[in-house]
Amino acid sequence: MGILEYRQHRRDCQRKQSERASKIASLPQSYRYPLSPQERTILGKPIRELVQDVHKQITSPLDILRAYGKVAIKAQEKTNCVTEILFPEAEEWATNEVNLKGPLAGIPVSLKDSIQVKGFDISVGFSRHTGKPYAEDGPMVRLLKDAGAIPFVKTNLPITLLSFESTNDVWGRTTNPHNPAYSPGGSTGGESALLAFGGSRIGIGSDVAGSVRVPAHFSGCYSIRCSTGRWPKVGMNTSMPGQEAIPSVFSPMARTLNDLTYFTQSIIGMGPWKYDYTVHPLAWRQNIVDEYREKKRLRVGVMRTDGVVDPSPACARALDQVASALKAEGHEVFDVTPPSPYEALVIASQLLLSDGGATFMSFFRSGEWNDPGAAQMVFYMRLPRPVKYLYYLWVKYVKRDSLWAGLLRYWHPKSALEYWQLAGRRENYKHRFFDWWNSQGTEKEGKMDVLICPPNATPAVPHDGMHDAVSSCGYTFLFNLLDYSAGVLPVTHVDPTLDALPATFNISKLNGVARGAYKHYDAAKMAGLPVGVQVVGRRLEEEKVLAVMERVEDALDRHGGRYELLEVE
């Protein structure tokens, strides 16, 4: 069984990679010519302007599609970010299916591999899912086409979807467009690499512990993690079907903030609740956008650390840069210490893997490669409990590392009773956080509008770095547990001098989670990698978060400089 299954696994992987290579090789010449001046103009336009040009029949959707198709192929050659090539089908859809009077008329949209498109597999990086194309579009793709958008590529992700890297046997390893030795993020890493490179302006990913926000931070693009019920999720595949304790949410990513806001507004304006029963019938609230675009004085809380892993110098500097720019604009900026983010990490991590990883492990074939971080989690889950307890005692009382010990103590599959108890702790924590947020202000001075913090303790990890850094996800995972709206925008790049660790830094003094994160931090090797900041609102506050992200970027424009995107090659 094992050797036969492994051989089938290898055949399926080779077949999918050969199909991709053959499809690229057989593309019409129109995708191979160098970019024309007209195409460079198209690539430089915000999607709102492109839509207007399509509506006025100034620009053809096929011209837009081919311009982005050319760059997507270059991005694939450099970063291996693309799984399925949809260009021929997209040209047919542009002619016969999509609504060219819609709010996204003629806009190519890239999709995480896990999204259902008719005629194509959803492998999620597992070879056993290949060779099973879907007969119909899922709700998300139907919605996109009705809005006028044209799905044109699917993008890579990590096997298991539980990593800030994006590698699997079916499609291979995706690299960071800024530095090929580093990850572009995960699990929506192919998407972030493509957007940062310029091969797409708009994409859709999913986020269960930071999977659209960390890729935006690692690769240098924009994203917002929507609250559950704001964005469609039916018609997708996952590595953990049925896991709803910390729900995965599909959410938008973009090359620019202007496009992220316009795209989010356009999709919600289409009434996604008509396509997907999980979506709340909550219309786009332009009055909230206007309120926070115009509000004279914002109250912004700064979470400097999650108390588990202090941010690296590069990430701390980016946060300082944003806080200083907002202060210079006259906004009230103050440090905050929320209820223990460590407690949230303990609760969320145990809920997310309450099955012990059995569900995602059931999809593996013999010999199939596993992400090093996911493999580490499964290893600890499967340790016999007496052995684990002895290890816990050694970590807590000999190494005196209570944080790492506390994460490991109950790291095993949960009974129904244990699961319900954890769910109760989750709800209690959410209530305490709600009350804490309300306490960050008075009726006279006003409530805290948003919270800002790092998206991750470090910039991008080197390949296979998640073996060590797998537990260092608290800055994003916290807001999945809370189900808060949270966006990420790029702010700066790693500077080898400014962001070097101090001479007094001693990694051996850190707790186990922090040691894993800092093991690969090297400002000289990371020079030039993007660094972002996270802007957090409360549940279902996407309009507010996007508006404040605009205020942050405007403040950076005037005090320190806007982030510079990679130029389109």
C-alpha positions, 0 to 999 in steps of 0.5 A: 500500500505504502509504495504504491500510494507513494508512486501514485502521489509522485505521478499526480504531482508530476502530472499537475506540474507538467499540465501547468508548464504545458499550459504556459508553453502553449499560451498565445504569443500575445502573452509573450511579447514585451509589455507595451506602453499601453499595457504599462499604462493599464498596469499603473491604473487603480482598478476604479479607473480601469472599470470606468475605462471598460464601462466607456469602452475605452479599454478592452477587458482582454487587453487588461487580462493580457497585460496582467497575464504577462506579468503573472507569468514573469512572477511565476518564473521568479517565485513559483507563485501560481498553481492553475493558469486560467488565461484561455478560459478567462478570455472566454469568460470575459467575452461570454460570461462576466457582467461588463457593466458591473463594479469590477468590469474587466478586472482580473482577480487572482484566487487562492488555490482553495477557491472553487472554479469550474473545470479546475481542481482544488488540491489545497496542496494534497496530491489526492485532491488532484484530477477532480475538477469541479463542474461548477463555479463556487459562490465566490466565483459566481459573485465575481463574474456577476460583478464583472471580474475575471478570475485568471490564476490560482495561487500557491499555499502550504500543505495543511494551510497551517503555515506562514510558508507556501510549499507542497509537493504538488506545486513546489515552493513559492519564494519571496519576490524581494529575496528568494531565500525567504518565504512570501508568507502563508497560507495565502503566500502565492497570492502575496508574492503575485501581488507584490511582484505586480502580476495582479492587483486584486486577490482573495485568500483565507485567514485562520491565524493570520493567513492573509495578514502575515503574507501581506507583511512578509511580501509587501502588499495590503490585506484585511481580515474580515470578520466572519459573515462579511465575506463569502466562504462557501465553495472553498476547500480546506485542510480541516473541514468542520473546524469552526472553533476558530473559523477561517474567513476568506478575505481580500488582498491587494497591491494598493490600499486604494484597490483594497478598499474599492474591491471590498466595497464592490463585493459587499455592494453586490449583496454577497448574502444572495450567493452564500448563506453564511454572509450577513445581510450587512450593506456597505456603510459609506457613512462610517468610511466618511466619518473616519476619513474626516474625523479630526482626532483619532484615538489610537492604542498601540500594542507594543508587544503581545507579551510572548515574543517582543517585536524584532527591531525592524517590526518595532521601528515600523510600529514607531514610524506609524505611531509617530506619523499619527502623532504628528498629524495631531491624533491621540496615540497611547500605549495599551496593554490588553488582556493577556494575548498569551492566554488567547494564544493558548486557547486558540491554538488548542481549539484550532487543533482540538482534533489533534491534527487528525483531519488534515493528516488524513489527507496525506499519502505515503511519503508526502512532504509535510510543512515543518511547522505543522509536523512539529505540532503533530509531533507534540500532539502525538507524544504519549501524555506521560512523556509530555507531562515529564517534558512539561515539568522539565521546561517549567521547573528546570528551564524555568520557561512557564510560557512554553510549558503552558502551551505544551501542557494540554497539547493533545486531542480534546474530548467533547468535554474539554472542547466545550470547556475551551469554547467557554474560555474563549467566550469569557476571553472575548467578553473581557477583551470587549470590556477592556476596549470599552475602558480605553477612554471616557465619554469626554475623551471618546473611545479608542478608535483602533489598535495598532500592533505588529503583524508578526514579531519578525519579517519573513522567515527563511524557508523551513523556518516555521519548524522553529517559528510555528508558535510565533503567531500571536499578533494575528491569531489573537484577532482570529479568536476575537473575530475582529476586523484587522488590516495590514499595510506595508510601512518600510523595509528591513535596514541592516544597520537600523534593525540589527539586534543590540550587542547585548541580545541573548537568545538563550534568555528568551522563552521557547516561543520567542527563541523559535521566532528569533532563531532566524532573525538577521537584519543583514540577511533580511535587508530589503524585506518588507515590514508592515503594521496591523490596524485593528478594529472590532467585529464587523468594522471593515469600513472603519479599519480601511478608512483608518488605514488610509489615514495611516498611509496619508500620515506616512506620506507627510511624515516619513514616506510611503512604502515603495512597491516593487516596480513591475518588470 
